[in-house]
C-alpha cells in the first residue's frame, strides 16, 4: 500500500511539472489581467493566493457547465479534495466530503463549515444543509482545505466560502429551464443600482417528477440583498433569504442486489409509508465593515428559522421509539466580529486579526407514529439547545521579502442541553441531559515565494470536531443523549507548491496532506432514519491533490482537478478487526477534467465537455460491500447574443452521455442493507435567459 501511494505521488509530481511550462508558452498576454492577483478570503483575511500557506481553490460559477442550478454539485465540480455525493433525492441533501471530512453524514453536511458572503450557513453544532442555499446568488466559490482551516474552530475540516457579486448596473432578467422527468425551473431577478446604494432580488421556482417513482419535488426560493456605501469607507450589507419546499418525496435507497436488478426502482416502503419531507428555511443578516489604511473591521449579525416535517419508512410506534414522523423547528442566531490591525511601524509587513464568534441554536423536536403516511401518537417531545462562544487570534508576518508566516489560535466553548418532555413512568424515562466541550485549536503555516510565479508552502494544525445535536440524540444501549460520544481530535499536515503565471492565463497547485484523528466520530448503525454514532480509536488519511488550468490555444482552455487519498482505520483497540480497513463513504480517487472551446473571443459560443472518474466506495466499516467505480462524460453548449441593452442566452446540456449505470451516493453502515442511492441514466436539459440593462 505504501509503495502504491508513493507511485501515485510521483505521478502527480510529474504531471504538475510537465503541465506548467506549457501554459506560459501557449497562452496570450491578453489573459494576464485575469490572474495578476487572485485574492482569497477563506483564510479569514484577504490575501494573495500565491502568498497564502494553504490549499485554496477559487472557481467562478461561470466556469462550470450551465445548468438548472438545482443542486450544489453544479457549482462545486472540479475542485480538488472535494467529493460531491449527489443523492438524486431532493428529500436528502447533497453530501459534501472534503479530504474525508463529512463522510459520516446521514444527511446534510458535517465537519465542513459553509459561509455565504461571510455569514455562516452552518449551525453552531457544525451541521449544515445545502438545500437552504440559493445557488443562483454565488458568483464564485472558494474552498479552503488543510490545517489553516482550524482557525474556524469546531468542525472546521475545511471551509466552503460562497461569494456573491453586487450588481454593477440596474437590470431585470427572466430565465426558464427544462429537463428530463418534467424537471422545470423558472427564475426572475432584478437589481437597482444608484450611486452608493444597490439592491437586488432573486426568485426561483423548481418542480420535478423525480428520477424514480415517488421522487417529485417542489421548491420556491427568494433572496434579497442590499448594499449601501456610507461615509468614511463604511459598507452596510443586508440580506434576507427564504427557501420553501412544501413537498419533497423520498424514494429511499436500495440494496446492492436491488440496484443491480433495476436501479430505477423505488423502495417499497416509500409508497406504503408515504415517505416525504417539507422544509422552510429563513435567514436574515446584516454586515457592517470598514476598510482603512492600517485598520479594518467587520461585524455581522444574523438570525433564522428552519422548519422540517419528515415521514420515515416505518411506524416507530414503540413507546421507547422516537417516532417515524419528525417535526422540527430550529431557531438560530449569532454574531461575528473581527478587527485587522496593520501597525504602521511594521510597514505593512505584519497584520494581527482578533475576533469572536457567538452563536446559539434551539431545536424544538417532536416525533409521532407514522400511520402509513399520517401522523399518529406522540413519541418524542424535547428541546435541544447549543451555545457556542469562541475567541481567536490570527497573525500574518512577512519575515522576509519572500517568507511569510501565518499563525492562529482559537479557544472554543460549546454546550449541549436537552430537555425531555415525553416521560412515561416505567416506559419512557426522562432523557434530559447536557454535556460541555472546551477545546482549543491552533495552526501555523509558512509560505516561501521562490520566484514571481512559484511558491512553496507548508502548514500544521490541531483541530477538533464535536458531535452535532442530532448525533448525540441516540445510543444503541438505551434511550436519550449519548453521554459517551466525545469530540474527535484532529491533527493535519500539508505541504505544497503553487504556480501562477504573470503573463498568461495559467495556474496550478500540488498539495500533499496527512490527517490523523483520535476518537474520530463515525456511524455505528443506521436503521430507517435512526442513526447512532461512536468514537473510533484512530484514523489516518493521506494523499495528494492536483489542480491546474491553462490555455492551450486562444479558443481552448483546460481545467482539471484530481485527488488521490487513502483513508483507513488504525489501531482499533476496541474492535481490532477494523484495523487497516477503508473508512466508508470515501473514494480513494477522484479525477475531473473539463475542456472549454470558444471559437470567438467575445463568449458568443462555448462548447464544453467534462470527464469525471471516481473509484469504488465502501458502504460499511467491515468493507464487505462497495459501490463500484465509474467514469462519466458530460457535455454542454451555451450561446449569447447582445443587442443594445438586451442580452439573450441559451444553453443545452447532456449528462451521463454514455448512459452509465452508477451509484450517486452510499448510506454509510446501513444495517438494513439499503446502502445504494442510485443515479439516473442519460439526461438532457436546456434553458434560456433574457436580460435587460438599464
N, C-alpha and C positions, 0 to 999 in steps of 0.2 A: 504493500500500500504506500509506503514512504517513497519507494522508487517511482511509482506511478505519479505521485504528487510532484516530485522533483521534475519528472519529464514534462508534466503539464506546465509548470512554471517556466521551464526553459523554452517551451514552445511559445508561451505568452511573450517572453522577453524578445525572442527573435522576431515575432510578428510586429511588436512595438517598434523595434529598431529599424526594421526594413520599411515599415509603412510611413514613418515620419518624414524622412528626407524627400520622399516622392511628393509630399504636399507642397513644399517650398518651390519645387521645380515646376509644378504644373499649374498652380493657382495664380490668379491675376491680382495685380496691385489694387484694383478697384474694390476688392473684398477686405482690404486691410482695416478699414474703419470699423468693420463689424466686430473684430476680435481685438482691437487695440487695447481695450481694457474691459475684461469680463469681471464684474464685481459680484461677489457672493455676499449674502446677508444671513444665511442659515447659521453662520458661526457666531451669531448674536451681534456682531458689528460688521459694518461694510468693510470689505477687504478685497483687494485684487486677487483673482482666482490663482494666479501663478505664485503669489506670496503666501497663500494660506497653507498651513501644515496639516491638511486634512483631505480626505477623499470627498470631493464635492462635484456634482454634475448638475448643470443647468440646461434645461431643454425648453425651447419655445414651443408653445402649443401648436403653432403653425407648421412646425417641422413634422408633426405626427400626421398619419393618414387622416383625411377628412372623414367625418362620421356623424352619427346622431348625437354624440356626447351624452349617452345614457349610462355609461359605466366608467369608473375611474381608470380602468385599464387603457382606455383610449388616449389618455394624456400622460401615462407613466411608462409607456412602451419604450424599450431601448435604453434603459438606464442600468448601468452595471450594479450588481449587488442586490437588485430588486427583483423579486419573484412575484408576479401578479397571478393569483388564482381566481379567475373569473368563474363564478359558480353557475352562471346561466340560469339563475333562480333569483328573481328580484325580491323574494322574501328573505333571502340571505345575502348579507353584504359581501362584496368582493374582499377576499383575504389578501393582505399585503405582507410579504415576508422580506425582510431586509437583513442580509447576512445571517439568516436563520432566526432572527427575532420575529415573533409573530406567528410562528408555525403552529403553535398550540391552539390558536383562536378557534373556538367552535363557531363563533360569529363575530363580525366586526374586525377591528384592528387591535392588536395587543403589542406592547413592547416597542412601539414606534409612535413618536409624537407628531401630530399633524397640525399645521397652522395655515391660516388664510390671512394675508396682509398683516402678519404679526399677532393675530388673535388666535388663541388655541382652539382647535376643533376637538382635541382630546379632553376627556374628563379628568378630574383630579386623581382618580384611581388608576389612570393610564389607559383606559379603553376609549375607542373612537369608532364611529360608523361612517363609512364612505357615502352612504345613501343621503346624508344630510348636506352634502356639498353640491352646490350649483356649478356644474362643470363648465358652463359657458363663461363664467367670470374669469378664471385664471388665464393670464396670458403667458406665463412661464412657470416652470416647476424647478425648484432646487431640492436636491436630495443629498443630505449630509450623512456619511457613514463613519464609523470608527470611534476612537477614543475621545475625540473632541466633542462628540455628542453628549458626553457625561455632564457637561456644564448645564444641560437642561434638566438634570435630576432624574426623578423616578421614571422608569420605563423608557428611558431615552436610549434604546438600542440604535436609533437613527432618527433623523428629522426629515419630514416631507414638508417643505415650505412652499405653499401655493401663493403666487403673487398676481394681483390684478393690475391693470394699466389704466389710469384715468383717461377719459376720452380727450382727444386733442381738439375736437371741434364738435359742434352740435350735429346730431344726425338722428335718423329713425330707420329701423330695419325690420323686416319680417323674413322668416325662413320656414321651410317645411321639408321634412324628410320622410321617406317611406322605406320599408324593408320587408324581409320575409316574415311570415306568420302575422300578417297585418300589423306590423310594427310601424307606428306613426309618431312623429314628434314635430310640433309646431312651436315657434317662439316669436316673441315680439320684444324689441329692445329700442331704447331711445336715450339720448343724452342731451343735456343743455349746458353749454359752456359759455360763461360770461366773465371775462376778466379774471378775478381771483376766486370765482365760485364755479363749481361744476356739480351736476347731479346726473346720475344715470340709473336706469331701471331695466330689469330683465324679467321676462315671464316665459315659462316653457310648459307645454302640455305634452305628456307622453302616454301612449296607450299601446298595448300589445296583447295578442292572444297567447303568447309564450311559445317556447320552442318544443314543449311537450304538452300533453293534456294536463289540465288543472294547473296552469302556469301563467294565467293572464295577470296583467299589472296595469294600474292606473296611478299616475303621479303628476302633480302640479307643483311648480316651484316659482317662487318670487324672490327677487333680490333688489335692494335699493342701496345706492352708495352716494354720499355727498361729501365733497371736499371744499374747504374754504381756507384760503391763504390770508392769515391775519398779519398784523404789523410785526416788525422785528423777526421776520422769517419763522413765524409760528404757523403750523399747519394743523387743521382740525379735520378729522375724518370720521364720519358717522355711517354705520352700516345697519341694515335690517334684512334678515333672511327668513324665509318661510318655506318649508317643504311639507307638502300634504300628499300622502299616499294612502288613500282610503281602502284600496284593495290590492293586495299582493298575494296571489295564490302560491302555495308551496307544493310542488310535485314530489318533493322528497328525493333522497339519494337512493342508489341501487346497490345490490350486492355485486361483486365481480362477475358472478355467474349470470345474473340478470342483465348486466351491461353487455356481456359477450353475446347473449342470446338476442337482445333487442335494446340497443342503447337509447332508443326514443320512447321507451315505455315509462309509465309513471307508477310510483309506489302505490300498491293497492289501498293502503291505509289513508292516502291523501283524500280520496273521494269519500271514504267511509266516515272519516272524522272532519271532513271539510277543512283541511289544514290551510291556514291563511294568516296574514298579518296586515295590520294597518299602522301607519306611522304618521305622527305630526311633530315636526321639529321646527322650533322658532328660536332665533338668536338675534340679539341686538348688541352693538358695541360702539364705543366712542374712543378714538385715539387722538391724543394731542402730542405733537413733537416740535422741537425747535433745534435748528442747526446753527451753531456759531463757530467762530474760527478755532477756538480752543476748548469748546464745551458744547455738548448737545445732550438732550434728554428726551425721554418718551414716557408717557403714562397712558395705559389702556385699561378700560373697564368694560365688562360685558356681563350679560345675563341671558338666560334662555330656559326653554322648557321642551321636554321630549316626552311624547305620549305614545305608548305601544300597546296594542292588543294582539295577542298571538294565540292561535289554536294549534296544539301539537297532536301528533297522530296516536294518541292513546287516551284512556279515560282519566287516569290519575285520580281515582275515587277512593283509594285507601286513606284512612284518617291521617296516617303519618306521611302521606304524599303531599307534594307542593301543588298538586293540581296539574291540569293539562291545558288550561286557558290562562294565559299570563296577561295581567292588567297592570301596566307600569306607568307611573307618572314621575318624571325626573325634573327637578328644578336645579339649576346650577348658576353660579355667578363667580366672578373673580376680578382681580386687579393685578396688573403687571406694571412695574416701574423700573426704569433704568437710566443711569446717568453715565456719560462717557466723557472723561476728562483727559485732555492732552496738554500737559504742563508746557508753558512757553519756554521754560528753561531747558527742556529736552529737545527743542527744535523739531517737534512733531515725531520724535523717534519712539516715544512711549505713550501708550494710551491705557488708562485704567477705567474699567467699567464695573459699576456696583449696581446690584439690582435685587428685586424681591418679587416673588410670586405668591399671591394669596388666593386660594381657590376653595370653593365649597360645592358640595353635591348632596342632594337629598332625593332618595328613591323611595317612593310610596308604592309598595308592590302587593298585589293580591293574586291569588290563584284559585281557580274554580275547576270543578269536574267538567270534562268535555263530554257532553251528552250527544255525541255524534254530530258535532257542528254547532251545538248550542251550549251556552254557559250554564252550568248547574250549581251545585252546592259549593260553598266556600271551603277551601282547603289551605289557604295561606293568607295572612294579613300582617304585614310588617312594614316598618320604616327603617331604611338604612341611611346613614349619614357618613360622609367622608369630608375631612378637613385637611387642607394642605397649607403649610406655611414654610416657605423657602427663602433663604438669602444666599447670594452668590457674589463672587468677585472674579473678574477676568482681566488679565494683563497681557498686552501685546507690546513687546520691546524689540526694537531693531538693535541688536548687539553690535553689528557692523553694517556696512552698506549692503552686504549680501546675506547676512544671517539674522533671522527673525525668530524670536522665542515667544510662544504663546503658552500661558498657564492659567488654569481656572480651578476654583474650589467652590463647592456648594454644600450647604447644610440643609437637610430636609426633615421636616416633622410631619407625619401623616397619622391620622387617627380614623378608625373604622368603628362605627357603633350601629348595632341592630336592635330595634325594639320590636318584640313579637307580641301580637295581639290575638293570635289564634291559639288559644290554650284550652285544652280539654283534659280534665283530671284523669290520670291513668292511661290516656290515649295519646294526646299530643302535648308534650311538655313545653315549658317556656324556653324558646330557642333564642332568647335575647343574649347578646354578648358584645364584647368590644375588644379591640386589640390596637396596639400602638406600635409605630415604627419610627425610629430616629436613626437616620443614616446620613453618611456624608459621601460625596463623590468628588473626584479630582481628575484633572487632565493636564498633560504637558506635551507640547509639540515644538519641533524645530523645522524651519524651512531654510534651505540654502540655495540661493539663486546662482547657478553655475554660469549662465550667460543671460542675455536679454530674452532668450527663448526657452531655456531649460532651467528646471529647478528640482531639487531633491527635498523630500520631507519625511519625517518620522514622528510618531506620537505614541503615547501610552496613557492609559487612564483606568481608573476604577469607578464602577457604577453599580447600580442596584435596580431591582425591579420587584415591587411588592405585588401580591395578588390583587386582582380587582375585586370590587364588592361582589360581583357575580361569582367569581371563582372561590370566594370564601363561603358562599352560601350553602354548599353541600359537602357531605362527607359520607364515606361508604359504610361506616360502622355505627351510624345513628343519624339523628336529625340535628339541624341547627348549624351555627357558624363553625367552620373548621378551624379549631384553635391551633392545630399542629402545622398549618401551612405558613411558612415563613418567606422572607424575601430571597430572591436569587441574588447572589453576589457575583459581579462580573468584572473581569479584567480583560482589556483589549490592547492589542499591539498592532501597529501597522507601519509600513514604510513604502515609499513610492517615488515615482518620477513623473514630472509633468512637462509637457511641451506645448508652447503657444507661439505660433508664428507671428512675427511682427510685420511681415509684408505680404501675407496671404491668408486665405481662409482655411486654417488648419489648426487642429487641437488634438491632443492625445494625453492619456493618463494611464499609468500602470500602477496598481496597488497590490501589495502582499499583506495579508492580515491574519491574525490569530485571535480567537475569542475563547477564554477559559471561564467556566462558571462553576460555582459551588451552589448546591441547593437549587438547581435550575427547576423552575415550575413547569411541569409537563402534565398532559392529560393522563388521568388514571383510568377513568371509564367514561364512556359517552353512550347513554341509552335513551333514545327518544327524547332528546332535548334536555335531559338531566345529566350534566357533565360534572365530574369530580376531578380534582387535581391533587398532585403530590409534589414533594420536593425530591428530585433525583440527586444523587450524591455529587456527581461531577459530569460535565460535558465539555467537549472541545470542538471548536470549529476553526478550520484554517483553509486558506485558499488564496485565489488571485482574481483581480478584476482588471479588465482592459476596456477602455473606451477610446474611440477616435472618430474623427470626421475629417474629410478632405475633399478638395475639388479636383477631380481627375481632368476635367475639361470645363470651360465656362458654362456648359449646359448640363454637366453631370456631377452630382455630389453623392458621396457615400457617407453613411453614418452607421456605426457598429458598436456593439457592447457585448461583452462576454464575461461570465462568472464561472469559475471552477472552484468547488468547495467540497470538503469532506466534513460532515457533521456527525459526531459519534458520541455515544455514552462512554464513560470512563470510570473505572474503579467503583463499580456498583456494589458496595459492601452489603447493602440491604437486599439486593437482588442481582447476584453476580452473573446471572445468565444474560444480562443486557450488555455486559462489558464488550465494547468494540462494535456494537450494532449501530445502525444508522438511526438518527433522530427522525421520526416520521414527519412527513409533510414537506421535507426539504429536498429539492433536486440537487444532485451533485454538479450538474452542468446546465447552464442557460446561455444561449447564444442568440443574438439578434443582429440582423444586417438589413439595412434599408438603402435603396438606390433611388435617387430623385433625378428625373430628366426634365429639363426646362429648355425647350428649343428657342425661346425668346427671353431676353433679359428682364422684361417687364412683368414677369409672372403671369402672362396671359394663359399659359397652359403648363400643367405639371403632370407627369406620369410617374407613379411610384410603385415599387414592388418591395415586399418585405419577406424575408426568410426567418423563421423562428424555430429554434430547436430546444427541447427540454429532455433531460434524461429521466429515467424512471424514478418513482417516488414511493417510499414505503408508507403503508397506511397504518401501521401499528408498531409499538415498541419491539415486538417479537420479530418483526421483519418477515412475517410469513406470507404477506401479500404485498404486491407492488402495482401501482398504476403504471402502465407501460409508457415508454418514451414516445415522443412524437416529433415530427418535422412538418411544419405548416408553411404555406405560402399564401400571401395576401397581395392584392393589387388595388390601385385606385387611379382615378383620373379626375383632375379638377381644373376648372377654367374660370377666367374672369374677363369681364368686359366693362369698359368705362365710357360714359357719355355725359360730359359735363359734370354735374353734381350727382349723377346717378351711377351706381355700380351694381352690376349683376354678376352672380357667381353660381356655378353648378358643380356638382361632384357625383361621381359614381364609384362604388367600392364593392369589391368581391373578396369575401373572407373564406379561408379554407378552400382554396382553388381546386385542390385535388380531392375534395370531399373525404378527408381523413376522418376516421372514427377514433376519437381520443377522449381522455378524461380531463375535464377542465380543472377539477379540484378533488381533493380527498378529505373525508371526515376522519380525523385522527382518533385512533383507538375506539372505533365504533363497535361496541360489544354485540350489537345485533347483526353485524356483518354488512350493513348498508354503508359502505365506505366510499363508493364511487359517485361523483357528481358529474353526469355526462355532459359533454359539449355537443352542440349541433353540427351538422354537416355543412356543406357549401351554402353560403348565404350572400345574397345580392341586396344592396341598399343604394339609395340615391337621394339627393337633396338639392335644394336651390335656395338662394338668398337674394333679396332686393334691398338696396340701401340708398338712402337719400341724404346727402350732406347739406347743411345749411350754413 
